[in-house]
Amino acid sequence: MVLFRKNLVSRFFSLIPLLILFFLAFSETDFNFEKLSFLSFNLIYIVIFYWVLKNPDILGYGFIFLSGIVNDVIIGLPIGVSSTTYLVLAGFAAYTRYLTVEPSLIYDWIVFVPSIAVTNSVYFYILRIFFDIDVNYIALTLNSGVTILLYPFVGILFSFLSKLIIVQKNV
């Protein structure tokens, strides 16, 4: 009975990243602060990059694609734009996981910078070229910068959650 309860707790904790992903998809893509208009960030990018990099079994590519579709419907973008960019970011994380010998938050943060740059380039290239939607490049740059700066802090929080998931599975 104790083993069943430990397994149930472990499964619950392993669902938290997935619940966060879909919560962010059903809400808006980025967090905006009314008092500080320049302070907005894409937490969903951090969630996808971190969990695909550290524990890809928790966040599957199908869930990432589905969250992008949901996000497009909620925001009103053409269907598939967010899914494409989320999968590009997940591809960067998977490739980094494949190449990484010794995981480190600093190394992950360094790789996160070009990942965000390429992901946002794909996102806004699709919006501008294919759908002729105007892009605010200053807001994009500020949003990307704040997202990059917040990665280590959110990564530390997620590492605690990851350790909790692993401890519950091993007990």
Backbone as numpy.savetxt, mean C-alpha at the origin, in Angstrom:
# Nx Ny Nz CAx CAy CAz Cx Cy Cz
-8.05 -27.39 22.28 -8.86 -26.19 22.28 -8.00 -24.93 22.28
-6.89 -24.97 23.03 -6.00 -23.82 23.09 -5.38 -23.59 21.72
-5.01 -24.65 21.03 -4.43 -24.52 19.69 -5.42 -23.89 18.72
-6.68 -24.27 18.83 -7.72 -23.70 17.98 -7.86 -22.20 18.24
-7.83 -21.82 19.52 -7.97 -20.40 19.87 -6.77 -19.59 19.39
-5.56 -20.14 19.52 -4.36 -19.45 19.05 -4.40 -19.30 17.53
-4.87 -20.33 16.84 -4.98 -20.27 15.39 -6.02 -19.24 14.96
-7.11 -19.15 15.71 -8.15 -18.18 15.41 -7.65 -16.75 15.62
-6.90 -16.54 16.69 -6.33 -15.21 16.96 -5.32 -14.85 15.87
-4.51 -15.81 15.46 -3.54 -15.58 14.40 -4.23 -15.22 13.09
-5.30 -15.91 12.77 -6.03 -15.60 11.54 -6.66 -14.21 11.61
-7.16 -13.84 12.78 -7.73 -12.51 12.93 -6.68 -11.44 12.71
-5.50 -11.59 13.33 -4.45 -10.60 13.17 -3.94 -10.57 11.73
-3.93 -11.70 11.05 -3.47 -11.70 9.66 -4.49 -11.06 8.71
-5.73 -10.90 9.16 -6.73 -10.21 8.34 -6.68 -8.69 8.48
-5.99 -8.19 9.48 -5.95 -6.75 9.72 -5.39 -5.98 8.52
-4.26 -6.39 7.90 -3.80 -5.65 6.71 -4.81 -5.65 5.57
-5.51 -6.75 5.38 -6.53 -6.83 4.33 -7.70 -5.90 4.65
-8.09 -5.85 5.91 -9.17 -4.94 6.32 -8.75 -3.48 6.15
-7.49 -3.18 6.47 -6.98 -1.82 6.27 -7.00 -1.47 4.79
-6.57 -2.40 3.95 -6.55 -2.17 2.50 -7.94 -1.83 1.98
-8.93 -2.62 2.35 -10.28 -2.36 1.85 -10.93 -1.16 2.51
-10.58 -0.87 3.75 -11.07 0.36 4.37 -10.56 1.57 3.61
-9.27 1.55 3.25 -8.70 2.66 2.49 -9.28 2.72 1.08
-9.59 1.58 0.49 -10.18 1.57 -0.85 -11.60 2.10 -0.82
-12.36 1.77 0.21 -13.73 2.26 0.31 -13.80 3.72 0.74
-12.76 4.19 1.42 -12.70 5.62 1.71 -11.93 6.26 0.56
-11.37 7.42 0.76 -10.62 8.05 -0.33 -9.21 7.49 -0.39
-8.55 7.73 -1.52 -7.22 7.22 -1.73 -6.19 7.82 -0.79
-6.29 9.08 -0.49 -5.29 9.71 0.36 -5.97 10.44 1.51
-5.18 10.68 2.54 -5.67 11.41 3.70 -5.29 12.87 3.52
-6.26 13.75 3.61 -6.02 15.18 3.52 -6.35 15.81 4.87
-5.50 16.73 5.28 -5.73 17.44 6.52 -6.18 18.86 6.18
-7.31 19.28 6.74 -7.89 20.57 6.37 -7.01 21.75 6.77
-6.39 21.69 7.93 -5.56 22.80 8.40 -4.26 22.90 7.62
-3.69 21.76 7.27 -2.44 21.72 6.52 -2.74 21.13 5.15
-3.02 22.01 4.20 -3.46 21.54 2.88 -2.37 20.79 2.12
-1.11 21.06 2.45 -0.03 20.39 1.74 0.25 18.99 2.29
-0.35 18.67 3.43 -0.07 17.40 4.09 -1.13 16.37 3.71
-0.87 15.63 2.66 -1.72 14.50 2.28 -0.80 13.37 1.86
-1.26 12.16 2.05 -0.42 11.01 1.72 -1.28 9.83 1.32
-0.65 8.90 0.60 -1.32 7.68 0.14 -0.94 6.52 1.05
-1.74 6.29 2.05 -1.47 5.20 2.98 -1.65 3.84 2.29
-2.51 3.79 1.30 -2.74 2.52 0.60 -1.47 2.06 -0.13
-0.67 3.01 -0.62 0.60 2.64 -1.25 1.54 2.00 -0.23
1.58 2.56 0.96 2.44 2.02 2.01 1.97 0.63 2.40
0.67 0.46 2.55 0.12 -0.85 2.93 0.47 -1.90 1.89
0.26 -1.58 0.63 0.53 -2.55 -0.44 2.01 -2.88 -0.50
2.85 -1.85 -0.51 4.29 -2.09 -0.64 4.82 -2.89 0.54
4.45 -2.52 1.76 4.99 -3.19 2.94 4.57 -4.66 2.99
3.28 -4.93 2.82 2.81 -6.31 3.02 3.18 -7.22 1.87
3.27 -6.71 0.65 3.74 -7.56 -0.45 5.23 -7.84 -0.28
5.95 -6.87 0.26 7.38 -7.05 0.49 7.66 -8.00 1.65
6.97 -7.83 2.75 7.30 -8.59 3.96 6.56 -9.93 4.08
5.28 -9.94 3.74 4.50 -11.17 3.90 3.44 -11.23 2.79
3.81 -11.71 1.62 2.89 -11.68 0.48 1.69 -12.61 0.62
1.73 -13.53 1.57 0.59 -14.43 1.76 -0.61 -13.70 2.35
-0.38 -12.61 3.04 -1.47 -11.89 3.69 -2.26 -11.06 2.69
-1.56 -10.40 1.78 -2.20 -9.51 0.82 -1.98 -10.08 -0.58
-2.96 -10.76 -1.12 -2.84 -11.37 -2.43 -3.05 -10.36 -3.55
-2.56 -10.70 -4.73 -2.69 -9.80 -5.87 -4.14 -9.61 -6.30
-4.94 -10.62 -6.13 -6.37 -10.49 -6.44 -7.05 -9.47 -5.55
-6.72 -9.49 -4.26 -7.28 -8.50 -3.34 -6.79 -7.10 -3.68
-5.53 -6.99 -4.08 -4.99 -5.69 -4.46 -5.72 -5.17 -5.70
-5.92 -6.04 -6.68 -6.64 -5.64 -7.89 -8.08 -5.23 -7.56
-8.75 -6.02 -6.74 -10.13 -5.72 -6.36 -10.23 -4.41 -5.58
-9.27 -4.15 -4.71 -9.30 -2.88 -3.97 -9.10 -1.70 -4.92
-8.32 -1.87 -5.97 -8.17 -0.81 -6.97 -9.45 -0.55 -7.73
-10.17 -1.60 -8.08 -11.46 -1.45 -8.76 -12.44 -0.71 -7.85
-12.49 -1.12 -6.58 -13.38 -0.46 -5.61 -13.00 1.01 -5.47
-11.71 1.28 -5.39 -11.24 2.66 -5.25 -11.64 3.50 -6.45
-11.50 2.95 -7.65 -11.90 3.68 -8.86 -13.39 4.00 -8.86
-14.20 3.05 -8.44 -15.64 3.27 -8.40 -15.99 4.35 -7.38
-15.37 4.31 -6.21 -15.66 5.28 -5.16 -15.22 6.68 -5.56
-14.03 6.81 -6.14 -13.49 8.13 -6.49 -14.08 8.65 -7.79
-14.46 7.75 -8.68 -15.03 8.17 -9.96 -14.02 8.20 -11.08
-12.94 7.46 -10.94 -11.94 7.36 -12.00 -12.34 6.26 -12.97
-11.75 6.25 -14.16 -11.99 5.13 -15.07 -11.57 3.81 -14.43
-12.37 2.79 -14.63 -12.15 1.49 -13.99 -10.81 0.90 -14.44
-9.99 0.51 -13.49 -8.73 -0.15 -13.76 -7.50 0.71 -13.59
-7.65 2.01 -13.43 -6.49 2.89 -13.30 -5.77 2.61 -11.98
-6.50 2.63 -10.89 -5.89 2.37 -9.58 -5.39 0.93 -9.49
-6.12 0.00 -10.06 -5.69 -1.40 -10.03 -4.35 -1.57 -10.73
-4.20 -0.91 -11.86 -2.94 -0.99 -12.59 -1.79 -0.44 -11.77
-2.00 0.72 -11.16 -0.92 1.32 -10.38 -0.63 0.52 -9.11
-1.65 -0.04 -8.49 -1.41 -0.87 -7.31 -0.61 -2.11 -7.67
-0.92 -2.71 -8.81 -0.19 -3.90 -9.23 1.24 -3.57 -9.66
1.46 -2.38 -10.21 2.83 -1.94 -10.52 3.63 -1.82 -9.23
3.03 -1.20 -8.22 3.69 -1.07 -6.92 3.93 -2.43 -6.29
2.97 -3.33 -6.38 3.14 -4.68 -5.85 4.24 -5.42 -6.61
4.36 -5.16 -7.90 5.44 -5.76 -8.68 6.80 -5.28 -8.22
6.92 -3.99 -7.93 8.18 -3.47 -7.38 8.51 -4.15 -6.06
7.51 -4.29 -5.19 7.74 -4.91 -3.89 8.13 -6.38 -4.04
7.47 -7.09 -4.95 7.79 -8.50 -5.15 9.20 -8.67 -5.72
9.58 -7.80 -6.63 10.93 -7.87 -7.19 11.97 -7.55 -6.13
11.67 -6.58 -5.29 12.58 -6.23 -4.20 12.70 -7.39 -3.22
11.60 -8.05 -2.91 11.63 -9.21 -2.01 12.48 -10.33 -2.62
12.40 -10.49 -3.93 13.17 -11.52 -4.62 14.67 -11.23 -4.54
15.06 -9.95 -4.62 16.47 -9.57 -4.62 17.06 -9.40 -3.22
16.24 -9.23 -2.22 16.72 -8.89 -0.89 17.35 -10.10 -0.22
18.58 -9.88 0.28 19.27 -10.92 1.02 18.98 -10.76 2.51
19.14 -9.54 3.02 18.89 -9.26 4.42 17.90 -8.10 4.52
16.69 -8.34 4.98 15.68 -7.27 5.04 16.08 -6.15 6.00
15.79 -4.94 5.60 16.08 -3.77 6.42 15.07 -2.69 6.08
14.61 -1.97 7.09 13.64 -0.91 6.86 14.24 0.22 6.03
15.51 0.52 6.25 16.17 1.59 5.49 16.27 1.20 4.01
16.66 -0.04 3.73 16.75 -0.50 2.35 15.37 -0.48 1.69
14.36 -0.91 2.43 13.00 -0.89 1.90 12.56 0.54 1.60
12.93 1.46 2.46 12.57 2.86 2.28 13.25 3.44 1.04
14.50 3.07 0.83 15.24 3.55 -0.35 14.59 3.02 -1.62
14.16 1.77 -1.62 13.51 1.19 -2.79 12.10 1.75 -2.97
11.48 2.17 -1.87 10.13 2.72 -1.93 10.09 4.03 -2.73
11.18 4.80 -2.71 11.22 6.09 -3.42 11.03 5.92 -4.92
11.86 5.13 -5.63 11.59 4.97 -7.07 10.29 4.22 -7.36
9.88 3.36 -6.43 8.61 2.66 -6.63 7.45 3.64 -6.68
7.45 4.59 -5.77 6.39 5.61 -5.75 6.50 6.50 -6.98
7.72 6.84 -7.37 7.90 7.70 -8.55 7.35 7.01 -9.81
7.67 5.76 -10.00 7.19 5.04 -11.18 5.69 4.81 -11.10
5.20 4.46 -9.91 3.77 4.21 -9.74 2.96 5.47 -10.04
3.37 6.60 -9.50 2.65 7.84 -9.77 2.80 8.27 -11.22
3.94 7.99 -11.83 4.11 8.30 -13.25 3.14 7.50 -14.10
3.01 6.21 -13.80 2.06 5.36 -14.53 0.64 5.86 -14.31
0.31 6.17 -13.07 -1.03 6.63 -12.71 -1.43 7.88 -13.48
-0.56 8.87 -13.44 -0.92 10.12 -14.09 -0.69 10.10 -15.59
0.17 9.24 -16.08 0.31 9.06 -17.52 -0.98 8.48 -18.09
-1.53 7.49 -17.41 -2.79 6.90 -17.86 -3.91 7.94 -17.83
-3.97 8.69 -16.73 -5.04 9.69 -16.61 -4.91 10.79 -17.66
-3.70 11.23 -17.92 -3.50 12.37 -18.83 -3.59 11.94 -20.30
-2.91 10.89 -20.67 -2.84 10.50 -22.08 -4.12 9.81 -22.55
-4.58 8.83 -21.81 -5.71 8.04 -22.28 -7.06 8.68 -21.99
-7.17 9.36 -20.86 -8.48 9.88 -20.46 -8.55 11.40 -20.43
-7.45 12.08 -20.72 -7.39 13.55 -20.79 -7.93 14.21 -19.52
-7.50 13.70 -18.38 -7.87 14.29 -17.10 -6.70 15.15 -16.64
-6.98 16.38 -16.25 -5.92 17.29 -15.80 -5.30 16.79 -14.50
-3.99 17.03 -14.39 -3.23 16.55 -13.24 -2.59 17.75 -12.56
-2.70 17.82 -11.23 -2.03 18.85 -10.45 -0.69 18.28 -9.99
0.38 18.65 -10.68 1.69 18.06 -10.43 2.29 18.50 -9.10
1.97 19.69 -8.65 2.48 20.16 -7.34 1.87 19.32 -6.23
0.56 19.09 -6.29 -0.10 18.26 -5.28 0.43 16.83 -5.34
0.70 16.33 -6.55 1.26 14.99 -6.70 2.63 14.90 -6.04
3.47 15.89 -6.27 4.81 15.88 -5.70 4.77 15.95 -4.18
3.93 16.84 -3.64 3.81 16.94 -2.18 3.24 15.66 -1.58
2.23 15.11 -2.22 1.63 13.87 -1.74 2.65 12.74 -1.74
3.42 12.63 -2.80 4.44 11.58 -2.89 5.52 11.78 -1.84
5.94 13.03 -1.64 6.97 13.32 -0.65 6.55 12.95 0.76
5.33 13.32 1.13 4.83 13.00 2.47 4.65 11.49 2.61
4.20 10.83 1.56 4.05 9.37 1.61 5.41 8.70 1.83
6.42 9.18 1.14 7.77 8.62 1.29 8.31 8.87 2.69
8.08 10.07 3.23 8.56 10.38 4.57 7.85 9.58 5.66
6.61 9.22 5.44 5.85 8.47 6.44 6.10 6.96 6.40
6.73 6.48 5.35 6.92 5.03 5.22 7.64 4.41 6.42
8.74 4.98 6.92 9.41 4.33 8.05 8.54 4.24 9.30
7.75 5.26 9.57 6.91 5.25 10.77 5.80 4.21 10.66
5.15 4.18 9.53 4.10 3.18 9.31 4.72 1.79 9.22
5.91 1.70 8.64 6.61 0.42 8.56 6.93 -0.15 9.93
7.29 0.71 10.87 7.56 0.26 12.24 6.28 -0.27 12.88
5.17 0.43 12.68 3.88 -0.05 13.22 3.50 -1.40 12.60
3.68 -1.51 11.29 3.35 -2.77 10.62 4.30 -3.90 11.04
5.55 -3.57 11.36 6.47 -4.62 11.81 6.02 -5.19 13.15
5.46 -4.36 14.03 4.90 -4.87 15.28 3.72 -5.81 14.99
2.87 -5.41 14.07 1.74 -6.26 13.70 2.23 -7.56 13.07
3.25 -7.47 12.24 3.81 -8.66 11.60 4.40 -9.61 12.63
5.09 -9.07 13.61 5.64 -9.92 14.68 4.53 -10.57 15.49
3.46 -9.84 15.70 2.32 -10.39 16.43 1.68 -11.54 15.65
1.59 -11.39 14.35 1.03 -12.45 13.50 1.93 -13.68 13.54
3.24 -13.47 13.44 4.18 -14.59 13.43 4.21 -15.29 14.79
4.19 -14.51 15.88 4.20 -15.11 17.22 2.95 -15.95 17.42
1.80 -15.46 16.99 0.56 -16.21 17.17 0.56 -17.48 16.33
1.19 -17.44 15.15 1.23 -18.64 14.31 2.18 -19.68 14.86
3.27 -19.23 15.48 4.28 -20.17 15.98 3.91 -20.79 17.32
2.99 -20.19 18.04 2.64 -20.71 19.37 1.72 -21.89 19.25
